[in-house]
Amino acid sequence: MRRRLLRRTVAGTLAVVILGVGVVLATGAGSGGGAPHHPPALAVKLRQVKPAPVRHLRGLSPAGLENIKRLLALGLPIYCGGRQGNAVAFTFDDGPGVYTHYALRKLERAHARATFFVVGRSIRAWPGWLRREGRMAALGDHTMTHQDLVAMAPVQAFDEIYRARQVIQHDSGQRVELFRPPYGAHDRIVDTIVHRLGMLDIMWSVDSADSLGANYAGIIRNVTQGLRPGAIIEMHENRGQTIRALTRLLPELRRRHLHSVSVLSLLATDPPSPAQLHRGESGCGGRARIGGRGIE
C-alpha cells in the first residue's frame, strides 16, 4: 500500500511539473478556489463531454435514485456501502472471457447478482457475451485495454475510459454508471475524468487476491474474512480458481444471512455516508485488503 501511495504522489508531482498545473485538481463540486485547471488537451476533451442527467435507473426506487445522485455529485472514489443492511457486492474484473459462462451459471443458480467491470478489447474478443452478463448483472467500465491510467498522459487516460464506455453501451444497450481503474491505480486527474463522464469510481473493501495468485482455498479465506454488510469484493472472472471458489462463497453468504447485489443496488439501498467517503479506504472499517495492486 505504501508503494502505491508513493507512486501516486510521484505521478501527481510529475503531472504538476510537466503540465504546469497551477492548482490542485478538484474531484467534485465545492472544492473551493475557483474552477479546476486541466492540461489543455484534456480540457478540450472534457468540454466536449455532456453527461446525460440521471433521471432514472433500471430497478431503483426514487429514494435509491436520489442516493446515487448524491454520490455522483460528490465525485469521490467509493470503497464500500454503508453497514445498515444485509447486502454485499461481488464484483468481477477483466472479462468477458472463457470463464464468463461458468460465473453467470453459478450466480444464477444462487439467485445472486453481481457487477462485471469489463474491458473493451475483451468485449471485442468475446462478442455476444456482454448482453448475457447484462441480463443478470450490472456492467462497469474497466477501460479499453487495461493499462495503468496514472502512467498515461491525461488525454490518453480519458480515451481509455471514454472509448470503453462507448463500446459497453453500444454492445449492451445499457447506460454505464460505474467505473473501476485497472490495478486500482487512480489519481485526481483520473477521478476528475470519471466524474465528468458521469460515472461512480468504484474501488473495493475486500481483495480476494486472486490476481495475486491466491488459490481456491486462499480466495475463500480472503473473501470470507471481509464478508460484512456493505462490503464490495474484488474478484476476476478470468480465473478458474475464482469460479471454483464461488461454489463455497455463495452458500457462505446465505449462511451469514447476506446476499450479493449489484454495486448500484448496494449504493442505492445502503450508501456510504459522506464521512465514510471522505475517509477513503479507512471509511469501511475492518476491511480485508490483501495487497495493493494486482498483477494483471
SVG drawing of the C-alpha trace seen along z (x, -y; Angstrom):
<svg xmlns="http://www.w3.org/2000/svg" viewBox="-39 -31 47 56">
<polyline fill="none" stroke="black" stroke-width="0.4" points="0.0,0.0 2.8,-2.4 4.4,-1.7 1.1,-2.5 0.6,-5.7 4.2,-6.8 3.7,-6.1 0.6,-8.2 2.3,-11.1 5.2,-11.0 2.9,-10.7 0.9,-13.7 4.0,-15.8 5.3,-15.0 1.9,-16.0 2.2,-19.3 5.7,-20.0 5.3,-18.7 1.9,-20.0 2.1,-23.3 -1.0,-22.7 -1.1,-25.6 -3.8,-24.4 -4.9,-21.0 -7.5,-19.4 -10.9,-19.2 -12.6,-15.8 -16.0,-17.2 -18.1,-20.3 -17.5,-22.6 -13.7,-22.2 -13.2,-26.0 -10.5,-28.1 -12.3,-28.6 -12.7,-26.3 -10.2,-23.4 -7.4,-23.7 -6.7,-20.8 -4.0,-20.1 -5.0,-21.8 -5.6,-18.6 -7.7,-17.1 -9.6,-20.3 -10.8,-20.2 -11.9,-16.6 -13.8,-17.4 -15.6,-20.4 -16.9,-18.0 -18.5,-15.7 -22.1,-16.4 -23.2,-13.6 -26.9,-12.9 -28.8,-13.8 -29.6,-10.9 -33.4,-10.8 -34.0,-7.1 -32.0,-3.9 -33.4,-0.5 -34.8,1.2 -34.1,-1.7 -36.7,-3.3 -36.9,-7.2 -35.1,-7.1 -32.4,-4.9 -32.0,-7.2 -31.5,-10.2 -28.8,-8.3 -27.0,-7.6 -27.3,-11.2 -25.7,-12.4 -22.8,-10.0 -22.3,-11.2 -22.4,-14.8 -19.6,-14.2 -17.4,-12.5 -15.3,-10.6 -14.0,-7.0 -16.2,-4.5 -14.7,-1.6 -17.9,-0.2 -21.5,-0.7 -23.0,-1.5 -23.4,1.0 -27.1,0.8 -28.4,3.7 -27.5,7.3 -26.2,6.8 -22.7,7.1 -21.5,6.6 -19.5,9.3 -17.6,7.7 -15.6,9.3 -13.0,7.6 -11.3,8.1 -14.0,10.0 -15.7,11.2 -13.7,14.4 -13.5,18.1 -14.9,18.4 -17.8,15.9 -20.3,18.7 -19.4,20.5 -19.6,17.4 -23.0,16.5 -24.3,20.0 -23.2,20.1 -24.6,16.7 -27.9,17.6 -28.2,20.9 -27.6,19.0 -30.1,16.2 -27.3,13.7 -26.5,10.6 -23.1,9.0 -21.2,6.4 -18.8,7.1 -16.2,4.5 -15.4,5.3 -12.5,4.4 -13.2,3.1 -10.7,5.3 -12.2,8.4 -15.7,7.4 -14.5,7.5 -12.7,10.8 -15.9,12.4 -18.8,10.9 -22.3,11.5 -21.3,12.2 -21.9,8.7 -25.6,8.8 -25.7,12.1 -23.8,10.5 -26.1,7.5 -29.2,9.6 -28.2,10.6 -25.5,8.2 -24.6,4.5 -21.8,3.6 -19.0,1.3 -16.2,-0.4 -12.7,1.1 -11.0,-0.8 -10.3,0.2 -7.0,2.0 -6.5,2.5 -3.4,0.2 -2.3,-1.8 -4.1,-5.2 -1.8,-7.1 1.2,-6.3 -0.5,-7.7 -0.9,-11.2 -4.2,-12.6 -5.7,-12.7 -4.8,-9.0 -6.4,-8.1 -9.5,-9.9 -9.6,-8.0 -9.1,-4.6 -12.1,-5.3 -14.4,-7.0 -13.9,-4.5 -14.6,-1.6 -17.8,-3.2 -19.0,-3.7 -18.3,-0.1 -20.1,1.2 -23.1,-1.0 -23.3,-0.1 -22.9,3.6 -25.1,4.0 -27.8,1.4 -27.3,0.2 -26.1,-3.1 -22.8,-2.8 -22.7,-4.4 -19.8,-2.5 -16.0,-2.6 -13.1,-0.8 -9.5,-1.7 -7.1,1.2 -4.9,2.2 -6.8,-0.3 -4.4,-3.0 -6.1,-6.4 -5.2,-10.0 -7.0,-13.3 -6.9,-13.5 -8.4,-10.1 -11.1,-10.8 -11.9,-14.1 -12.4,-12.3 -14.6,-9.7 -16.7,-12.3 -17.1,-14.4 -18.2,-11.3 -21.0,-10.9 -19.8,-7.6 -19.1,-6.4 -15.5,-5.5 -15.8,-2.0 -12.9,-0.6 -13.3,2.3 -13.1,3.1 -12.2,6.8 -9.5,8.1 -9.8,11.8 -6.1,11.7 -7.0,14.0 -4.9,11.7 -2.0,12.0 -2.0,15.8 -4.3,16.9 -5.5,20.5 -9.0,21.8 -8.7,22.0 -6.9,18.7 -9.6,16.9 -12.3,18.3 -10.4,17.3 -9.6,13.8 -13.2,13.1 -14.9,14.7 -12.7,12.6 -14.2,9.5 -17.9,10.6 -19.9,7.9 -22.8,5.6 -21.7,3.1 -18.6,4.9 -17.5,4.6 -15.5,7.7 -13.0,7.6 -12.5,10.8 -11.7,11.6 -13.9,13.6 -11.0,14.9 -9.6,17.0 -10.6,20.6 -9.8,20.8 -12.1,17.8 -15.0,19.5 -14.4,22.7 -14.4,20.6 -17.9,19.3 -19.1,22.8 -18.2,22.2 -18.6,18.4 -22.2,18.2 -23.6,20.7 -21.5,18.9 -23.4,15.7 -26.7,17.5 -25.3,18.9 -24.4,15.4 -27.8,14.1 -26.1,11.9 -26.9,11.6 -24.9,10.3 -26.4,7.5 -25.1,5.2 -23.0,2.2 -25.7,-0.1 -28.3,1.7 -26.0,1.7 -25.3,-2.1 -29.0,-2.8 -30.2,-1.0 -27.3,-1.3 -25.0,-4.1 -21.8,-5.1 -22.1,-8.3 -20.2,-11.4 -17.9,-10.9 -17.1,-7.4 -16.4,-8.6 -14.0,-11.4 -12.1,-8.8 -11.5,-6.7 -10.3,-3.2 -10.3,-3.6 -14.0,-4.6 -15.0,-0.9 -13.7,0.3 -12.5,3.9 -11.7,4.3 -9.8,7.2 -7.3,5.9 -4.6,8.4 -2.4,6.0 -2.2,3.0 -2.0,3.6 -2.8,6.9 -0.6,8.4 -2.9,8.1"/>
</svg>
